[in-house]
Amino acid sequence: MTATKTAAKPRTSRGKKAAETSHRLRIKVRAYEHAVLDKSVKQIIDTALRYNATIIGPVPLPIDIKKYTVNRAAFIDKDSREQFEMRIHKRMIDILNPEAKVIEALTNIDLPSGVSIDVKMM
């Protein structure tokens, strides 16, 4: 058996130039009702696709569940309690290299009440 030498690969920067020129618009959408959330996400995606934008998502994020426990009676029935919960459904959409037309169209979009949006440029 003979040992073979392999040529070492030249070191290159791993996509630093591509990462510097790439911009990303990250949209996080939250709502209490998942049906309303899905309709508004579809509306956002349709608006972005109308201007030929590259879209990643929608990515479903974990549901925030807030639980509240309250007494049923004020004084005598301490052991009798009632539990309530609020579920906050979330989705994330990324738009790669958005143009000015896409950003303007997304700011003018009309979404139903109860839907909150966080837009961040990365």
ABEGO torsion letter per residue (X at the ends): XBBBBBBBBBBBBBGAAAAAABBBBBBBBBBABAAAAAAAAAAAAAAAAAAGBBBBOBBBBBBBBBBBBBBABAAABAABBBBBBBBBBBBBBBBBGBBAAAAAAAAABBBBBGBBBBBBBX
